[in-house]
Amino acid sequence: MDTALLVVFQEVAHRGSFTGAAEALGYTQSAVSRQIAVLEGQVGAALFDRLPRGVRLTEEGRCLLPHASAITERLRTARGDLRALRDLAAGRLRVGAFATADAALVPQAMAAFRAAYPRVAVSLVEGLIRDHVARLGAGELDLAIVAADGDEGFEGLRLRHLLDDPMFVAVHPDHRLAGREEVRLAELADEDWIAGRSRPEDTLISAAPRPGFRPRITYVVGEWIAKQGLVAAGLGVTLIPSLAAGAARPDIVLVPLHADDAPVRRVYAATPAGVTAPAALTAFLGLLDEAVVRLRERVPRVRGSATPP
């Protein structure tokens, strides 16, 4: 049943006249008459008694009227809801990110998004990249911040490059290398390393292009706060990505790795391929790009020290 016919039907019922309905709708009287005839043909009953002065609902017409009102009201509501999604006056955005992306990049973009579109509900899930990839594939996330050396393992996803994320070595302020402008991995071969996994292959250092270098991982801790705490106590060194450099403790020192040794992660915004992007996602991606620009301006200031000069 054409809902446009129901709109005409309601108007005729309200006006009690084909002519009055035609004037209200901007139609001709004959067009209104034809549409009512079509609707009567579809429902198999006369909806109006044609009287010398206007029309009056039949019993079937009185039965149909509340249903027509409910249908057209739901349609108006649906159109309003769709318009709200397009205008970012409603909706949701589900974001996933790994821990260091949540240090500054994602919060900055989320804060800007909330300020611009306060009626869109934004949720954030922190976790491992492989878990976020699975959630994207299952439709449980709209976007995930991921990091990798290439696009292997991201089948079915669209990758939008955000930035390259070089690494700093975090050391105690009294460490022999604390005052250096940069450091080579070979100079750290005898250090006690602090990492999130016991196997170097499962840590950030695995991306370092230095064959044969294998750090001695003495302390295994998962949280960045704990890693920095061990460094501040002089118990070892660790790698800190540039994404988290601005949030480093003031009692540790960050020294850049030499360009030939520095592991560099490529950071992407991953979204499901072949899926129509909601307006909220498109807007958030733009704000992510702006957050990246701000982070790039901040990172050089922390080189050589966790406290900006």
N, C-alpha and C positions, 0 to 999 in steps of 0.2 A: 504494500500500500504506500503510495506516494505521500510523504508527510506534508508536502505543499498543499495537497488537497484537503488535509485536515485543518490547515491554517485557514483556508477559504471557508470550510465548513463552520469553524468556530466563529468566524467573523459574520457569516450570514445568521447564525443562531443568535449572536449578540445583537445584531442590528434588526433582525426580523424582516430583512429585505435584501433581495439580490442587488438592487440599485444602491442601497446604503453601503453594503459590503464592497461593491465595486468602487464607489467613491473613496472609501477608506483605504483600499488596497491599491488604488491606481489602475484598476482594470476596467474593461468595458462590462456593461451588464450582461451582455451575451457570453463573454468569456467566463464570468462567474457562473452563469447558468450551465454552461457546458461542463465546467469542472465539477459542479455538484452532481450533474448527471453521470459523469464518469465514476465518481465516488459511490453513488448509489448502485451503479452496475457492479462495482467491486465487492460491495457488502451484500448485494442481493436484496436490497430493500429500499423503499422510499424513505428518505430522511426528513423531508419537508412536505407539508401540505401546501400547495399553491393556492392562495386565497385571493379574492378580488383586491384586497389591500394588504400586500405583503405575503409573508410565508410564516408557517408555524411548524415547530418540530413535531414529527410523528413519535409514536412510542419507541420505535427503533432509533430515531434521532436522539431522543432523550437518553437512551441507553448508551449510544456511542459518545455523546458529548464529554462525559468525565474521562473516558479513555483517551479521547483526542486531546483533551487538555493535559493529561498526564504525559502523553507521548511528546507533545510539542514543548512542554516545560522541560522534560528531560533532555530534549534536543538542544534547547537554549542553554541549559546548564552544561551540556557536553561541549558546545561551541565555546562557552566562556572558559571552561577548563582548558581546552586546547589553546585558546588565545593566551591564557595565563602562562602556559608552558612556553609558548613562543616568545612572550614578552618577559620571561624570567620573573614572573610574579608568583610562581608556584613551581613545584617539582622537587626533584632530588638529584644529588650527585654523589656517587660512591667512589671514593678514592682509596687506593692502596699505595704504600710506600715502604721502602726499607729505612732502617733506623737513622742513618746520617742524613737522608733526604728530609727527615722530619726535624732536623736540627734548625733549619732556617728556610730552605727553599719552599717546602710545602706549606708551612705555617704562614709565610708571607703571602703566598698566592691565596690561601684560604681566607686570611684576614681581609685582603682586598676584595675577594669575591663576596664575602659576607657583607661588607660595607656597601657594595654596589647592588647586591641582590639578596636582601635580608630574608625574603620569603622562600628562598630555595633552601631545602634542608641538605646539608653537606655532612657526610660521615667519612671517617678516616679509619683505616685498618693498617696497623703496622705489622710487618712480618717478613718472612723470607721471600726472595724474588720468585722462586719456583712455585710457592704457594699462591702468590698474586697472579702468576701466569695461569694457574689452574682456575682461579676465581674468575678471571677475565673470560676464559673459555666457557665457563659454566654460566656466565651472565650475572655473576654476583658482584662484579665491579664494573664501573664505567671507564675507569682509567687507573693505571698503575705506573708509578715511577720505578723504573728498573735500570739496572746497570750491567754492562757486559762488554766484552772485547769485540763481539760481532753479533750477527743476527741469528746465530745458531741457537735452537731451543725456543725460538719465538714464532714458530709456524702458526699461521692463523691470526697473527696480530699485526697491527700497523704501528711502526716505530717512528716517533717524531724526536729527532735529536735535540736535546736541550743544551748540553754542555759536556766538555771533557773535565774529568774530576781527578787532578793529580794528587799525589800523596805527599804528606810531610812526615818527617820523623819527629816524634815527640820525645824529648829528653828532659832530665832534671836540669834546673838552672846551673848547677855546678858541674854538669857533665863536660868532659873534655871537648866535645863537639858543639857545645851550646852557642858559642860565638861565631860559628862558621856561617858563611853565606850559602853553602850547599855541602852535601856530604855524599860520598860514594858508598854503595852497599858493601863493598869489600872492607870498608872501615868499621862495619858493624857486625862482622862475622863472629866476633867473640863476645858479643853482647848477650845479655839475658833478654829475650823477647817476650812481650806480653801480647797474646792473641786470643781470638775467640774460639779457635779450634787447636787441637794438638798437632794436627798434620799441616805443614806449611801449604800443601796443595789446596787446602780448604780455607785459606785465609787470604787477605788482601795482597800479601806479598807474592802470591802465586802469579800475579800479572807482571811481575818485574822481569824484564827481558835480560836476565843475567844467568846463563846456564852455569850450573854447578853451585850457585849460592843457595845454601839451605840454613835458615836461621835456627838458632837453638831456642825453642819455645819452652820457657821455664814456667810461665804462669798462664793458665787458660781461664779467661773470664769473658763473659758474653757482653756485658754492659759497658758502654763508653765511659760512663762516670767511674766505674771501677777501674778500667784501664788507665784512665788519667790519674786516679788516686794512687795506683801502684807506681806510675812514672814520677809523680810528685814526691813519693816516699823514697825515690832513688833505687827502686827495685828492678828497673829494666827500661827498655824502650819499646815503643809501639808505633804503628802507622796511623795517621789521622788523615782522612780525606779532606780535600779543600772545602767540601760541602759542610763539614763540621768544624772547620778551623776557627770560624768566628765565635763558636761557643766553647772554645778550649779554656781550661782553667788558667788563671793568671799566674800560677806558680809552676807552670811547665813552659818549656821553650819548643817552638816548632821550627825545624830546619828543613828547607827544601832538599829533596833528593836531586842528584845530578840528572840532567836531561836524559843521559844514556841509561840510567838505572831506574828512573821513576816509573812505577806502575801508574798507568793512566786508565781509569775506567770511563767508558762512554755512557752517559746517562741519557735515558730516553723516557718520553711519555708514551706508554703502550696502551693502545685501544684495540678492541676487537675489529678485525678486518671484515668488510662486507656488511657492517652494521651501521644503520643510519645514526649519525651523531646527534644527540639531543642538543638543544640550544645552550643548556647549562654547561655541557662539556666543551663546546666551541668557545664559550666565554672564558671558561677556566683555563683552557690551553693558552689563550692570549695573555692572561694574568701570570701564568707560569713563565712565559717568555720575558715578561717585565721583571719578574722576581730574579730570573737568571741574570739579567743585566745588572741589577743592584748587587747581586752576590759577586759578580766578576769585579765590580768596583771595590769591593771590600777585601777580597782575598789577598791582593798584594800587600796590604797594610799589616798582615799578621806574619809575614815571612820573617823568620829569624827570631820571633818572639810571640808569645801568645797575647801579650799586652801591646796594643797599637802604640807606636811612638807619638 
